[in-house]
Amino acid sequence: MEEIKITSLEKIFQDSRGETFHVFNDRSGNFMLSYRKAGTSSGRHYHTGKSSNKNPEILYILSGEVIMRWRKLEDKETLEMKMKAPARVEIPVMLWHELWAVTDCSFWEMNSLEDVQNDSIRVEPA
């Protein structure tokens, strides 16, 4: 089954002030920074690839703990993975997905609101 790719970020520095991580980005334009309250969900859709910034969709979990759920459109089984920030998530096209906030969280989507509006097909699970 095609899966969501989750990558830990490389820690490049740490001291008494906190931690610093390396983040690679080859995209440009307007992106979205989102904050979600614990117990809420985002997504519940898939992308066709009409927007290059949704092929694949890339987001960075910046704070908190989330559960990513996904499945192929023709499958009934939904897979899931729990993760804590910081993490990079890469979601292929034609894969239904949902982000569930276990705690209050924030994430940075490497796409614009226009990308979402032009290339998101919402599907509520049965």
Secondary structure, DSSP 8 states (H G I E B T S, - for coil): ----EEEE-EEEEEETTEEEEE------S--EEEEE-TT-EEEEEE--SSSTTBTTEEEEEEESEEEEEEEETT-S--EEEEEESSEEEEE-TTEEEEEEESSSEEEEESS-HHHHHHS-EE----
